[in-house]
Structure formats: C-alpha cells, structure tokens
Amino acid sequence: MKVACKLLIALAVDECAVFLRKRLSIDNAASLLAFTTSIKCFKLTDAVLRFVDKNFVPVSLTPEFCELPFPDLCLIIMRDSLNVDCESQV
C-alpha cells in the first residue's frame, strides 16, 4: 500500500484499503491508524477512526494504543463520536 500511494496507483491503493478494512480489529486498530495517517490514506484513516469510535475502550487497552504518535492520539480523543460511558474512560 505504501508503494501504491507513492506511485499514485489508485486501483492498487483501493484494493489494499479494502483488504486492510476487512482485517481491521481491536488488536490492530491503533497500529493501522498510525500507518494510514503516515501514508496519508484518508479514506482508510476515516474508516479506522469510525471503528475506534465504536470500540474505544477495548482499543485503548491494547499495547499499540500506548505507542500511537501524539497527533494520532489527538485525532481520536478529540472526536465527539467516541462510544464511552463517561469522560474518565478517555
């Protein structure tokens, strides 16, 4: 996907995005977010953020979440759509 993005091969980028979206899980959401923001794949970043919105608490308990770059962490915690019971979970 990284190479497809650099070479601007839209079909390959789209196919990679579909592949990664199908494999998106609680365990890989944080690392996939970091990856998609680093390569500026905005459609997939948005899909990952929507997944994190719905699954914030379990995603936040993964080791990868603690390793997120600060800008990616900010992308998550400033969202109004996070599925949490109270602000202390954020």
PDB file of N, CA, C and O in Angstrom, chain B, residues numbered from 101:
ATOM      1  N   MET B 101       0.822  -1.185   0.000  1.00  0.00           N
ATOM      2  CA  MET B 101       0.000   0.000   0.000  1.00  0.00           C
ATOM      3  C   MET B 101       0.870   1.255   0.000  1.00  0.00           C
ATOM      4  O   MET B 101       0.566   2.232  -0.683  1.00  0.00           O
ATOM      5  N   LYS B 102       1.932   1.218   0.755  1.00  0.00           N
ATOM      6  CA  LYS B 102       2.824   2.375   0.825  1.00  0.00           C
ATOM      7  C   LYS B 102       3.378   2.711  -0.564  1.00  0.00           C
ATOM      8  O   LYS B 102       3.417   3.876  -0.960  1.00  0.00           O
ATOM      9  N   VAL B 103       3.799   1.692  -1.287  1.00  0.00           N
ATOM     10  CA  VAL B 103       4.349   1.898  -2.629  1.00  0.00           C
ATOM     11  C   VAL B 103       3.258   2.388  -3.576  1.00  0.00           C
ATOM     12  O   VAL B 103       3.485   3.292  -4.380  1.00  0.00           O
ATOM     13  N   ALA B 104       2.073   1.789  -3.478  1.00  0.00           N
ATOM     14  CA  ALA B 104       0.965   2.198  -4.345  1.00  0.00           C
ATOM     15  C   ALA B 104       0.606   3.662  -4.112  1.00  0.00           C
ATOM     16  O   ALA B 104       0.297   4.382  -5.061  1.00  0.00           O
ATOM     17  N   CYS B 105       0.644   4.103  -2.866  1.00  0.00           N
ATOM     18  CA  CYS B 105       0.357   5.511  -2.561  1.00  0.00           C
ATOM     19  C   CYS B 105       1.421   6.426  -3.147  1.00  0.00           C
ATOM     20  O   CYS B 105       1.106   7.466  -3.726  1.00  0.00           O
ATOM     21  N   LYS B 106       2.683   6.034  -2.994  1.00  0.00           N
ATOM     22  CA  LYS B 106       3.772   6.871  -3.513  1.00  0.00           C
ATOM     23  C   LYS B 106       3.727   6.963  -5.033  1.00  0.00           C
ATOM     24  O   LYS B 106       4.014   8.013  -5.608  1.00  0.00           O
ATOM     25  N   LEU B 107       3.366   5.860  -5.676  1.00  0.00           N
ATOM     26  CA  LEU B 107       3.320   5.842  -7.136  1.00  0.00           C
ATOM     27  C   LEU B 107       1.968   6.297  -7.684  1.00  0.00           C
ATOM     28  O   LEU B 107       1.765   6.339  -8.897  1.00  0.00           O
ATOM     29  N   LEU B 108       1.050   6.634  -6.783  1.00  0.00           N
ATOM     30  CA  LEU B 108      -0.278   7.113  -7.164  1.00  0.00           C
ATOM     31  C   LEU B 108      -1.024   6.114  -8.043  1.00  0.00           C
ATOM     32  O   LEU B 108      -1.626   6.486  -9.050  1.00  0.00           O
ATOM     33  N   ILE B 109      -0.978   4.859  -7.656  1.00  0.00           N
ATOM     34  CA  ILE B 109      -1.696   3.815  -8.373  1.00  0.00           C
ATOM     35  C   ILE B 109      -3.020   3.601  -7.643  1.00  0.00           C
ATOM     36  O   ILE B 109      -3.106   2.811  -6.702  1.00  0.00           O
ATOM     37  N   ALA B 110      -4.040   4.314  -8.089  1.00  0.00           N
ATOM     38  CA  ALA B 110      -5.318   4.377  -7.372  1.00  0.00           C
ATOM     39  C   ALA B 110      -5.965   3.008  -7.187  1.00  0.00           C
ATOM     40  O   ALA B 110      -6.457   2.706  -6.099  1.00  0.00           O
ATOM     41  N   LEU B 111      -5.973   2.188  -8.212  1.00  0.00           N
ATOM     42  CA  LEU B 111      -6.616   0.876  -8.104  1.00  0.00           C
ATOM     43  C   LEU B 111      -5.929   0.021  -7.045  1.00  0.00           C
ATOM     44  O   LEU B 111      -6.598  -0.650  -6.260  1.00  0.00           O
ATOM     45  N   ALA B 112      -4.612   0.039  -7.019  1.00  0.00           N
ATOM     46  CA  ALA B 112      -3.873  -0.738  -6.020  1.00  0.00           C
ATOM     47  C   ALA B 112      -4.129  -0.198  -4.617  1.00  0.00           C
ATOM     48  O   ALA B 112      -4.276  -0.974  -3.672  1.00  0.00           O
ATOM     49  N   VAL B 113      -4.183   1.109  -4.474  1.00  0.00           N
ATOM     50  CA  VAL B 113      -4.471   1.722  -3.171  1.00  0.00           C
ATOM     51  C   VAL B 113      -5.851   1.295  -2.704  1.00  0.00           C
ATOM     52  O   VAL B 113      -6.026   0.919  -1.545  1.00  0.00           O
ATOM     53  N   ASP B 114      -6.830   1.350  -3.592  1.00  0.00           N
ATOM     54  CA  ASP B 114      -8.196   0.966  -3.229  1.00  0.00           C
ATOM     55  C   ASP B 114      -8.282  -0.499  -2.825  1.00  0.00           C
ATOM     56  O   ASP B 114      -8.950  -0.836  -1.848  1.00  0.00           O
ATOM     57  N   GLU B 115      -7.617  -1.365  -3.563  1.00  0.00           N
ATOM     58  CA  GLU B 115      -7.645  -2.794  -3.232  1.00  0.00           C
ATOM     59  C   GLU B 115      -6.959  -3.069  -1.896  1.00  0.00           C
ATOM     60  O   GLU B 115      -7.436  -3.882  -1.105  1.00  0.00           O
ATOM     61  N   CYS B 116      -5.852  -2.398  -1.649  1.00  0.00           N
ATOM     62  CA  CYS B 116      -5.164  -2.547  -0.362  1.00  0.00           C
ATOM     63  C   CYS B 116      -6.044  -2.043   0.778  1.00  0.00           C
ATOM     64  O   CYS B 116      -6.090  -2.649   1.848  1.00  0.00           O
ATOM     65  N   ALA B 117      -6.735  -0.942   0.547  1.00  0.00           N
ATOM     66  CA  ALA B 117      -7.621  -0.383   1.573  1.00  0.00           C
ATOM     67  C   ALA B 117      -8.758  -1.344   1.889  1.00  0.00           C
ATOM     68  O   ALA B 117      -9.105  -1.527   3.056  1.00  0.00           O
ATOM     69  N   VAL B 118      -9.333  -1.951   0.879  1.00  0.00           N
ATOM     70  CA  VAL B 118     -10.397  -2.944   1.090  1.00  0.00           C
ATOM     71  C   VAL B 118      -9.852  -4.120   1.891  1.00  0.00           C
ATOM     72  O   VAL B 118     -10.491  -4.578   2.838  1.00  0.00           O
ATOM     73  N   PHE B 119      -8.686  -4.605   1.517  1.00  0.00           N
ATOM     74  CA  PHE B 119      -8.045  -5.725   2.216  1.00  0.00           C
ATOM     75  C   PHE B 119      -7.831  -5.389   3.692  1.00  0.00           C
ATOM     76  O   PHE B 119      -8.173  -6.184   4.567  1.00  0.00           O
ATOM     77  N   LEU B 120      -7.268  -4.218   3.969  1.00  0.00           N
ATOM     78  CA  LEU B 120      -6.984  -3.829   5.352  1.00  0.00           C
ATOM     79  C   LEU B 120      -8.259  -3.563   6.141  1.00  0.00           C
ATOM     80  O   LEU B 120      -8.332  -3.900   7.323  1.00  0.00           O
ATOM     81  N   ARG B 121      -9.255  -2.969   5.515  1.00  0.00           N
ATOM     82  CA  ARG B 121     -10.520  -2.685   6.195  1.00  0.00           C
ATOM     83  C   ARG B 121     -11.193  -3.984   6.635  1.00  0.00           C
ATOM     84  O   ARG B 121     -11.772  -4.047   7.719  1.00  0.00           O
ATOM     85  N   LYS B 122     -11.119  -5.022   5.796  1.00  0.00           N
ATOM     86  CA  LYS B 122     -11.724  -6.314   6.142  1.00  0.00           C
ATOM     87  C   LYS B 122     -11.020  -6.968   7.320  1.00  0.00           C
ATOM     88  O   LYS B 122     -11.622  -7.774   8.030  1.00  0.00           O
ATOM     89  N   ARG B 123      -9.765  -6.637   7.537  1.00  0.00           N
ATOM     90  CA  ARG B 123      -8.983  -7.247   8.608  1.00  0.00           C
ATOM     91  C   ARG B 123      -8.850  -6.351   9.839  1.00  0.00           C
ATOM     92  O   ARG B 123      -8.143  -6.695  10.786  1.00  0.00           O
ATOM     93  N   LEU B 124      -9.515  -5.228   9.826  1.00  0.00           N
ATOM     94  CA  LEU B 124      -9.483  -4.295  10.944  1.00  0.00           C
ATOM     95  C   LEU B 124     -10.077  -4.953  12.186  1.00  0.00           C
ATOM     96  O   LEU B 124     -11.175  -5.507  12.146  1.00  0.00           O
ATOM     97  N   SER B 125      -9.335  -4.884  13.284  1.00  0.00           N
ATOM     98  CA  SER B 125      -9.788  -5.496  14.536  1.00  0.00           C
ATOM     99  C   SER B 125      -9.353  -4.632  15.710  1.00  0.00           C
ATOM    100  O   SER B 125      -8.605  -3.668  15.549  1.00  0.00           O
ATOM    101  N   ILE B 126      -9.830  -4.990  16.875  1.00  0.00           N
ATOM    102  CA  ILE B 126      -9.438  -4.271  18.089  1.00  0.00           C
ATOM    103  C   ILE B 126      -7.927  -4.333  18.269  1.00  0.00           C
ATOM    104  O   ILE B 126      -7.308  -3.346  18.668  1.00  0.00           O
ATOM    105  N   ASP B 127      -7.337  -5.471  17.982  1.00  0.00           N
ATOM    106  CA  ASP B 127      -5.899  -5.650  18.198  1.00  0.00           C
ATOM    107  C   ASP B 127      -5.024  -4.857  17.233  1.00  0.00           C
ATOM    108  O   ASP B 127      -3.894  -4.514  17.579  1.00  0.00           O
ATOM    109  N   ASN B 128      -5.514  -4.559  16.034  1.00  0.00           N
ATOM    110  CA  ASN B 128      -4.652  -3.859  15.073  1.00  0.00           C
ATOM    111  C   ASN B 128      -5.118  -2.441  14.734  1.00  0.00           C
ATOM    112  O   ASN B 128      -4.497  -1.773  13.908  1.00  0.00           O
ATOM    113  N   ALA B 129      -6.193  -1.979  15.352  1.00  0.00           N
ATOM    114  CA  ALA B 129      -6.753  -0.666  15.001  1.00  0.00           C
ATOM    115  C   ALA B 129      -5.767   0.473  15.232  1.00  0.00           C
ATOM    116  O   ALA B 129      -5.628   1.346  14.375  1.00  0.00           O
ATOM    117  N   ALA B 130      -5.086   0.481  16.361  1.00  0.00           N
ATOM    118  CA  ALA B 130      -4.160   1.579  16.664  1.00  0.00           C
ATOM    119  C   ALA B 130      -2.983   1.592  15.692  1.00  0.00           C
ATOM    120  O   ALA B 130      -2.611   2.647  15.179  1.00  0.00           O
ATOM    121  N   SER B 131      -2.406   0.439  15.442  1.00  0.00           N
ATOM    122  CA  SER B 131      -1.262   0.409  14.523  1.00  0.00           C
ATOM    123  C   SER B 131      -1.699   0.715  13.093  1.00  0.00           C
ATOM    124  O   SER B 131      -0.949   1.330  12.335  1.00  0.00           O
ATOM    125  N   LEU B 132      -2.903   0.292  12.721  1.00  0.00           N
ATOM    126  CA  LEU B 132      -3.399   0.612  11.383  1.00  0.00           C
ATOM    127  C   LEU B 132      -3.682   2.111  11.254  1.00  0.00           C
ATOM    128  O   LEU B 132      -3.458   2.694  10.193  1.00  0.00           O
ATOM    129  N   LEU B 133      -4.165   2.726  12.313  1.00  0.00           N
ATOM    130  CA  LEU B 133      -4.370   4.176  12.290  1.00  0.00           C
ATOM    131  C   LEU B 133      -3.043   4.900  12.087  1.00  0.00           C
ATOM    132  O   LEU B 133      -2.946   5.807  11.260  1.00  0.00           O
ATOM    133  N   ALA B 134      -2.032   4.504  12.834  1.00  0.00           N
ATOM    134  CA  ALA B 134      -0.716   5.130  12.694  1.00  0.00           C
ATOM    135  C   ALA B 134      -0.183   4.961  11.266  1.00  0.00           C
ATOM    136  O   ALA B 134       0.396   5.887  10.699  1.00  0.00           O
ATOM    137  N   PHE B 135      -0.382   3.787  10.701  1.00  0.00           N
ATOM    138  CA  PHE B 135       0.081   3.522   9.339  1.00  0.00           C
ATOM    139  C   PHE B 135      -0.664   4.385   8.328  1.00  0.00           C
ATOM    140  O   PHE B 135      -0.047   5.021   7.474  1.00  0.00           O
ATOM    141  N   THR B 136      -1.992   4.405   8.427  1.00  0.00           N
ATOM    142  CA  THR B 136      -2.772   5.134   7.421  1.00  0.00           C
ATOM    143  C   THR B 136      -2.546   6.640   7.489  1.00  0.00           C
ATOM    144  O   THR B 136      -2.566   7.315   6.460  1.00  0.00           O
ATOM    145  N   THR B 137      -2.334   7.167   8.683  1.00  0.00           N
ATOM    146  CA  THR B 137      -2.049   8.605   8.763  1.00  0.00           C
ATOM    147  C   THR B 137      -0.653   8.906   8.228  1.00  0.00           C
ATOM    148  O   THR B 137      -0.428   9.961   7.634  1.00  0.00           O
ATOM    149  N   SER B 138       0.279   7.985   8.436  1.00  0.00           N
ATOM    150  CA  SER B 138       1.649   8.229   7.959  1.00  0.00           C
ATOM    151  C   SER B 138       1.740   8.252   6.435  1.00  0.00           C
ATOM    152  O   SER B 138       2.578   8.954   5.869  1.00  0.00           O
ATOM    153  N   ILE B 139       0.873   7.479   5.771  1.00  0.00           N
ATOM    154  CA  ILE B 139       0.900   7.469   4.302  1.00  0.00           C
ATOM    155  C   ILE B 139      -0.207   8.342   3.702  1.00  0.00           C
ATOM    156  O   ILE B 139      -0.388   8.391   2.486  1.00  0.00           O
ATOM    157  N   LYS B 140      -0.941   9.028   4.581  1.00  0.00           N
ATOM    158  CA  LYS B 140      -1.993   9.959   4.154  1.00  0.00           C
ATOM    159  C   LYS B 140      -3.078   9.289   3.311  1.00  0.00           C
ATOM    160  O   LYS B 140      -3.508   9.812   2.283  1.00  0.00           O
ATOM    161  N   CYS B 141      -3.499   8.133   3.771  1.00  0.00           N
ATOM    162  CA  CYS B 141      -4.602   7.413   3.127  1.00  0.00           C
ATOM    163  C   CYS B 141      -5.881   7.778   3.883  1.00  0.00           C
ATOM    164  O   CYS B 141      -6.305   7.063   4.790  1.00  0.00           O
ATOM    165  N   PHE B 142      -6.481   8.890   3.499  1.00  0.00           N
ATOM    166  CA  PHE B 142      -7.544   9.499   4.283  1.00  0.00           C
ATOM    167  C   PHE B 142      -8.815   8.661   4.359  1.00  0.00           C
ATOM    168  O   PHE B 142      -9.465   8.632   5.404  1.00  0.00           O
ATOM    169  N   LYS B 143      -9.183   7.980   3.278  1.00  0.00           N
ATOM    170  CA  LYS B 143     -10.396   7.159   3.315  1.00  0.00           C
ATOM    171  C   LYS B 143     -10.257   6.025   4.321  1.00  0.00           C
ATOM    172  O   LYS B 143     -11.188   5.743   5.075  1.00  0.00           O
ATOM    173  N   LEU B 144      -9.105   5.381   4.334  1.00  0.00           N
ATOM    174  CA  LEU B 144      -8.901   4.283   5.274  1.00  0.00           C
ATOM    175  C   LEU B 144      -8.728   4.818   6.691  1.00  0.00           C
ATOM    176  O   LEU B 144      -9.191   4.192   7.644  1.00  0.00           O
ATOM    177  N   THR B 145      -8.076   5.957   6.842  1.00  0.00           N
ATOM    178  CA  THR B 145      -7.955   6.577   8.164  1.00  0.00           C
ATOM    179  C   THR B 145      -9.338   6.851   8.735  1.00  0.00           C
ATOM    180  O   THR B 145      -9.586   6.595   9.913  1.00  0.00           O
ATOM    181  N   ASP B 146     -10.234   7.367   7.913  1.00  0.00           N
ATOM    182  CA  ASP B 146     -11.594   7.649   8.365  1.00  0.00           C
ATOM    183  C   ASP B 146     -12.311   6.367   8.787  1.00  0.00           C
ATOM    184  O   ASP B 146     -13.027   6.363   9.788  1.00  0.00           O
ATOM    185  N   ALA B 147     -12.130   5.291   8.042  1.00  0.00           N
ATOM    186  CA  ALA B 147     -12.754   4.011   8.399  1.00  0.00           C
ATOM    187  C   ALA B 147     -12.207   3.496   9.728  1.00  0.00           C
ATOM    188  O   ALA B 147     -12.961   2.989  10.559  1.00  0.00           O
ATOM    189  N   VAL B 148     -10.905   3.626   9.925  1.00  0.00           N
ATOM    190  CA  VAL B 148     -10.294   3.183  11.187  1.00  0.00           C
ATOM    191  C   VAL B 148     -10.808   4.042  12.342  1.00  0.00           C
ATOM    192  O   VAL B 148     -11.117   3.514  13.411  1.00  0.00           O
ATOM    193  N   LEU B 149     -10.901   5.338  12.145  1.00  0.00           N
ATOM    194  CA  LEU B 149     -11.403   6.220  13.206  1.00  0.00           C
ATOM    195  C   LEU B 149     -12.850   5.892  13.568  1.00  0.00           C
ATOM    196  O   LEU B 149     -13.210   5.928  14.745  1.00  0.00           O
ATOM    197  N   ARG B 150     -13.678   5.575  12.584  1.00  0.00           N
ATOM    198  CA  ARG B 150     -15.062   5.175  12.883  1.00  0.00           C
ATOM    199  C   ARG B 150     -15.087   3.874  13.683  1.00  0.00           C
ATOM    200  O   ARG B 150     -15.908   3.719  14.587  1.00  0.00           O
ATOM    201  N   PHE B 151     -14.195   2.943  13.356  1.00  0.00           N
ATOM    202  CA  PHE B 151     -14.094   1.689  14.109  1.00  0.00           C
ATOM    203  C   PHE B 151     -13.674   1.976  15.547  1.00  0.00           C
ATOM    204  O   PHE B 151     -14.239   1.417  16.487  1.00  0.00           O
ATOM    205  N   VAL B 152     -12.684   2.844  15.715  1.00  0.00           N
ATOM    206  CA  VAL B 152     -12.210   3.200  17.058  1.00  0.00           C
ATOM    207  C   VAL B 152     -13.317   3.915  17.831  1.00  0.00           C
ATOM    208  O   VAL B 152     -13.459   3.709  19.037  1.00  0.00           O
ATOM    209  N   ASP B 153     -14.096   4.746  17.155  1.00  0.00           N
ATOM    210  CA  ASP B 153     -15.234   5.401  17.812  1.00  0.00           C
ATOM    211  C   ASP B 153     -16.132   4.371  18.495  1.00  0.00           C
ATOM    212  O   ASP B 153     -16.526   4.540  19.648  1.00  0.00           O
ATOM    213  N   LYS B 154     -16.443   3.316  17.773  1.00  0.00           N
ATOM    214  CA  LYS B 154     -17.367   2.295  18.278  1.00  0.00           C
ATOM    215  C   LYS B 154     -16.729   1.388  19.320  1.00  0.00           C
ATOM    216  O   LYS B 154     -17.430   0.814  20.153  1.00  0.00           O
ATOM    217  N   ASN B 155     -15.417   1.253  19.282  1.00  0.00           N
ATOM    218  CA  ASN B 155     -14.713   0.285  20.134  1.00  0.00           C
ATOM    219  C   ASN B 155     -13.614   0.937  20.957  1.00  0.00           C
ATOM    220  O   ASN B 155     -12.571   0.326  21.188  1.00  0.00           O
ATOM    221  N   PHE B 156     -13.831   2.165  21.401  1.00  0.00           N
ATOM    222  CA  PHE B 156     -12.752   2.922  22.022  1.00  0.00           C
ATOM    223  C   PHE B 156     -12.136   2.226  23.231  1.00  0.00           C
ATOM    224  O   PHE B 156     -10.914   2.096  23.304  1.00  0.00           O
ATOM    225  N   VAL B 157     -12.946   1.782  24.170  1.00  0.00           N
ATOM    226  CA  VAL B 157     -12.392   1.223  25.409  1.00  0.00           C
ATOM    227  C   VAL B 157     -11.506   0.009  25.131  1.00  0.00           C
ATOM    228  O   VAL B 157     -10.365  -0.015  25.591  1.00  0.00           O
ATOM    229  N   PRO B 158     -11.987  -1.007  24.393  1.00  0.00           N
ATOM    230  CA  PRO B 158     -11.083  -2.141  24.138  1.00  0.00           C
ATOM    231  C   PRO B 158      -9.844  -1.767  23.321  1.00  0.00           C
ATOM    232  O   PRO B 158      -8.758  -2.291  23.568  1.00  0.00           O
ATOM    233  N   VAL B 159     -10.002  -0.865  22.353  1.00  0.00           N
ATOM    234  CA  VAL B 159      -8.841  -0.437  21.557  1.00  0.00           C
ATOM    235  C   VAL B 159      -7.839   0.287  22.446  1.00  0.00           C
ATOM    236  O   VAL B 159      -6.630   0.099  22.304  1.00  0.00           O
ATOM    237  N   SER B 160      -8.334   1.110  23.361  1.00  0.00           N
ATOM    238  CA  SER B 160      -7.437   1.890  24.227  1.00  0.00           C
ATOM    239  C   SER B 160      -6.663   1.018  25.210  1.00  0.00           C
ATOM    240  O   SER B 160      -5.675   1.468  25.791  1.00  0.00           O
ATOM    241  N   LEU B 161      -7.095  -0.207  25.399  1.00  0.00           N
ATOM    242  CA  LEU B 161      -6.408  -1.119  26.318  1.00  0.00           C
ATOM    243  C   LEU B 161      -5.327  -1.954  25.634  1.00  0.00           C
ATOM    244  O   LEU B 161      -4.650  -2.743  26.294  1.00  0.00           O
ATOM    245  N   THR B 162      -5.159  -1.792  24.335  1.00  0.00           N
ATOM    246  CA  THR B 162      -4.134  -2.557  23.617  1.00  0.00           C
ATOM    247  C   THR B 162      -2.769  -1.891  23.775  1.00  0.00           C
ATOM    248  O   THR B 162      -2.692  -0.672  23.927  1.00  0.00           O
ATOM    249  N   PRO B 163      -1.699  -2.673  23.741  1.00  0.00           N
ATOM    250  CA  PRO B 163      -0.356  -2.086  23.842  1.00  0.00           C
ATOM    251  C   PRO B 163      -0.056  -1.095  22.714  1.00  0.00           C
ATOM    252  O   PRO B 163       0.656  -0.113  22.927  1.00  0.00           O
ATOM    253  N   GLU B 164      -0.589  -1.345  21.528  1.00  0.00           N
ATOM    254  CA  GLU B 164      -0.334  -0.465  20.386  1.00  0.00           C
ATOM    255  C   GLU B 164      -0.921   0.928  20.604  1.00  0.00           C
ATOM    256  O   GLU B 164      -0.384   1.914  20.101  1.00  0.00           O
ATOM    257  N   PHE B 165      -2.012   1.010  21.346  1.00  0.00           N
ATOM    258  CA  PHE B 165      -2.638   2.309  21.598  1.00  0.00           C
ATOM    259  C   PHE B 165      -1.677   3.228  22.344  1.00  0.00           C
ATOM    260  O   PHE B 165      -1.612   4.426  22.066  1.00  0.00           O
ATOM    261  N   CYS B 166      -0.942   2.671  23.280  1.00  0.00           N
ATOM    262  CA  CYS B 166       0.014   3.467  24.067  1.00  0.00           C
ATOM    263  C   CYS B 166       1.199   3.945  23.230  1.00  0.00           C
ATOM    264  O   CYS B 166       1.917   4.860  23.634  1.00  0.00           O
ATOM    265  N   GLU B 167       1.400   3.338  22.087  1.00  0.00           N
ATOM    266  CA  GLU B 167       2.519   3.696  21.215  1.00  0.00           C
ATOM    267  C   GLU B 167       2.112   4.630  20.071  1.00  0.00           C
ATOM    268  O   GLU B 167       2.936   4.967  19.221  1.00  0.00           O
ATOM    269  N   LEU B 168       0.853   5.044  20.052  1.00  0.00           N
ATOM    270  CA  LEU B 168       0.400   5.938  18.979  1.00  0.00           C
ATOM    271  C   LEU B 168       1.155   7.260  19.013  1.00  0.00           C
ATOM    272  O   LEU B 168       1.417   7.795  20.090  1.00  0.00           O
ATOM    273  N   PRO B 169       1.501   7.785  17.858  1.00  0.00           N
ATOM    274  CA  PRO B 169       2.074   9.133  17.819  1.00  0.00           C
ATOM    275  C   PRO B 169       1.052  10.135  18.365  1.00  0.00           C
ATOM    276  O   PRO B 169      -0.155   9.943  18.223  1.00  0.00           O
ATOM    277  N   PHE B 170       1.545  11.190  18.982  1.00  0.00           N
ATOM    278  CA  PHE B 170       0.670  12.173  19.622  1.00  0.00           C
ATOM    279  C   PHE B 170      -0.408  12.725  18.683  1.00  0.00           C
ATOM    280  O   PHE B 170      -1.564  12.821  19.096  1.00  0.00           O
ATOM    281  N   PRO B 171      -0.082  13.091  17.438  1.00  0.00           N
ATOM    282  CA  PRO B 171      -1.138  13.609  16.550  1.00  0.00           C
ATOM    283  C   PRO B 171      -2.262  12.593  16.302  1.00  0.00           C
ATOM    284  O   PRO B 171      -3.428  12.969  16.185  1.00  0.00           O
ATOM    285  N   ASP B 172      -1.903  11.307  16.223  1.00  0.00           N
ATOM    286  CA  ASP B 172      -2.927  10.277  16.019  1.00  0.00           C
ATOM    287  C   ASP B 172      -3.794  10.120  17.262  1.00  0.00           C
ATOM    288  O   ASP B 172      -5.007   9.938  17.161  1.00  0.00           O
ATOM    289  N   LEU B 173      -3.175  10.191  18.417  1.00  0.00           N
ATOM    290  CA  LEU B 173      -3.925  10.126  19.670  1.00  0.00           C
ATOM    291  C   LEU B 173      -4.901  11.304  19.757  1.00  0.00           C
ATOM    292  O   LEU B 173      -6.046  11.143  20.181  1.00  0.00           O
ATOM    293  N   CYS B 174      -4.444  12.467  19.358  1.00  0.00           N
ATOM    294  CA  CYS B 174      -5.316  13.652  19.358  1.00  0.00           C
ATOM    295  C   CYS B 174      -6.491  13.474  18.400  1.00  0.00           C
ATOM    296  O   CYS B 174      -7.610  13.888  18.701  1.00  0.00           O
ATOM    297  N   LEU B 175      -6.235  12.855  17.240  1.00  0.00           N
ATOM    298  CA  LEU B 175      -7.321  12.589  16.293  1.00  0.00           C
ATOM    299  C   LEU B 175      -8.439  11.791  16.951  1.00  0.00           C
ATOM    300  O   LEU B 175      -9.619  12.012  16.679  1.00  0.00           O
ATOM    301  N   ILE B 176      -8.056  10.868  17.816  1.00  0.00           N
ATOM    302  CA  ILE B 176      -9.040  10.008  18.474  1.00  0.00           C
ATOM    303  C   ILE B 176      -9.752  10.739  19.601  1.00  0.00           C
ATOM    304  O   ILE B 176     -10.981  10.810  19.620  1.00  0.00           O
ATOM    305  N   ILE B 177      -8.990  11.279  20.533  1.00  0.00           N
ATOM    306  CA  ILE B 177      -9.620  11.778  21.759  1.00  0.00           C
ATOM    307  C   ILE B 177     -10.420  13.065  21.567  1.00  0.00           C
ATOM    308  O   ILE B 177     -11.229  13.414  22.426  1.00  0.00           O
ATOM    309  N   MET B 178     -10.212  13.771  20.466  1.00  0.00           N
ATOM    310  CA  MET B 178     -10.990  14.984  20.251  1.00  0.00           C
ATOM    311  C   MET B 178     -12.313  14.715  19.534  1.00  0.00           C
ATOM    312  O   MET B 178     -13.082  15.643  19.284  1.00  0.00           O
ATOM    313  N   ARG B 179     -12.579  13.458  19.205  1.00  0.00           N
ATOM    314  CA  ARG B 179     -13.812  13.114  18.493  1.00  0.00           C
ATOM    315  C   ARG B 179     -15.002  13.079  19.446  1.00  0.00           C
ATOM    316  O   ARG B 179     -14.917  12.527  20.543  1.00  0.00           O
ATOM    317  N   ASP B 180     -16.091  13.664  19.021  1.00  0.00           N
ATOM    318  CA  ASP B 180     -17.317  13.666  19.813  1.00  0.00           C
ATOM    319  C   ASP B 180     -18.069  12.346  19.705  1.00  0.00           C
ATOM    320  O   ASP B 180     -18.982  12.085  20.488  1.00  0.00           O
ATOM    321  N   SER B 181     -17.693  11.521  18.748  1.00  0.00           N
ATOM    322  CA  SER B 181     -18.436  10.295  18.485  1.00  0.00           C
ATOM    323  C   SER B 181     -17.875   9.061  19.192  1.00  0.00           C
ATOM    324  O   SER B 181     -18.293   7.942  18.895  1.00  0.00           O
ATOM    325  N   LEU B 182     -16.934   9.249  20.121  1.00  0.00           N
ATOM    326  CA  LEU B 182     -16.385   8.101  20.851  1.00  0.00           C
ATOM    327  C   LEU B 182     -17.479   7.425  21.670  1.00  0.00           C
ATOM    328  O   LEU B 182     -18.267   8.095  22.339  1.00  0.00           O
ATOM    329  N   ASN B 183     -17.522   6.115  21.615  1.00  0.00           N
ATOM    330  CA  ASN B 183     -18.502   5.341  22.364  1.00  0.00           C
ATOM    331  C   ASN B 183     -17.936   5.040  23.752  1.00  0.00           C
ATOM    332  O   ASN B 183     -17.294   4.011  23.964  1.00  0.00           O
ATOM    333  N   VAL B 184     -18.186   5.953  24.690  1.00  0.00           N
ATOM    334  CA  VAL B 184     -17.735   5.783  26.077  1.00  0.00           C
ATOM    335  C   VAL B 184     -18.891   6.132  27.005  1.00  0.00           C
ATOM    336  O   VAL B 184     -19.785   6.897  26.645  1.00  0.00           O
ATOM    337  N   ASP B 185     -18.858   5.558  28.208  1.00  0.00           N
ATOM    338  CA  ASP B 185     -19.903   5.838  29.190  1.00  0.00           C
ATOM    339  C   ASP B 185     -19.681   7.172  29.892  1.00  0.00           C
ATOM    340  O   ASP B 185     -20.637   7.856  30.259  1.00  0.00           O
ATOM    341  N   CYS B 186     -18.416   7.537  30.077  1.00  0.00           N
ATOM    342  CA  CYS B 186     -18.103   8.801  30.740  1.00  0.00           C
ATOM    343  C   CYS B 186     -16.730   9.283  30.266  1.00  0.00           C
ATOM    344  O   CYS B 186     -15.956   8.515  29.695  1.00  0.00           O
ATOM    345  N   GLU B 187     -16.444  10.546  30.507  1.00  0.00           N
ATOM    346  CA  GLU B 187     -15.186  11.128  30.040  1.00  0.00           C
ATOM    347  C   GLU B 187     -13.967  10.496  30.684  1.00  0.00           C
ATOM    348  O   GLU B 187     -12.882  10.527  30.104  1.00  0.00           O
ATOM    349  N   SER B 188     -14.119   9.928  31.856  1.00  0.00           N
ATOM    350  CA  SER B 188     -12.962   9.318  32.527  1.00  0.00           C
ATOM    351  C   SER B 188     -12.436   8.104  31.764  1.00  0.00           C
ATOM    352  O   SER B 188     -11.298   7.690  31.986  1.00  0.00           O
ATOM    353  N   GLN B 189     -13.235   7.531  30.878  1.00  0.00           N
ATOM    354  CA  GLN B 189     -12.763   6.413  30.060  1.00  0.00           C
ATOM    355  C   GLN B 189     -11.825   6.893  28.957  1.00  0.00           C
ATOM    356  O   GLN B 189     -11.098   6.096  28.363  1.00  0.00           O
ATOM    357  N   VAL B 190     -11.841   8.169  28.689  1.00  0.00           N
ATOM    358  CA  VAL B 190     -10.970   8.740  27.669  1.00  0.00           C
ATOM    359  C   VAL B 190      -9.693   9.166  28.336  1.00  0.00           C
ATOM    360  O   VAL B 190      -8.792   9.681  27.674  1.00  0.00           O
TER     361      VAL B 190
END
